Amino acid sequence: MSQALDDVPLRDLCKEAERLTRELIDHLERNQIPKTRELAGLVKPDSPLAPPGHIVPDVTVRTQAATLIDSQDFAAEVFEKASAYFAAIDKAMNAMVANNSNQ
């Protein structure tokens, strides 16, 4: 967790964590899952995406796989950011609980 997140108010941590979570869900639903399904359809021997009597060219499969990898990298980046915010929230909540129990 970055030192900068230790200074962010809990309310702001929660808002940003929620935003990142929504962004990740949206990315997975609108990009990652459809691209994964499309690639799975491309590599089938009887792919509906290939012209009748032909196979899907290797370059098409490689291009689609590269796109899927880029999509996965973005999802991993957003997940890492969200995880940092969740850890900061956990730390702040634990500090609040410990502070209240000491009083």
C-alpha positions, 0 to 999 in steps of 0.5 A: 500500500502506498504511503499516500493512501494512509493520508486519504480520508476513509470516505474518499477511500471508500468512494474510490474503491467503489469506483474502481470496483464498478470500473472493473466489473464494467470492463469484465462484462463489456470487454474481457468476457466477450473477447474471451468468448470471441477468441474461443469461437475463433479457435474452434475447428468449425468456427462460425467466424471463418468463411465456409470451407476455410479456417480462421487465419493464424494472424487473426487468432494472434491479433485477437489473443493480443487484444485479449492479453491487453484487456487482461493487463488492464483488468489486472491494473484496475484490480491492483489499484482496487486492492490497494484501496481495500487494504487502506480501508482495512487499515483505517478501520482497524485503526479506528476499532483499536482506537475506540477499544483503547478509550 
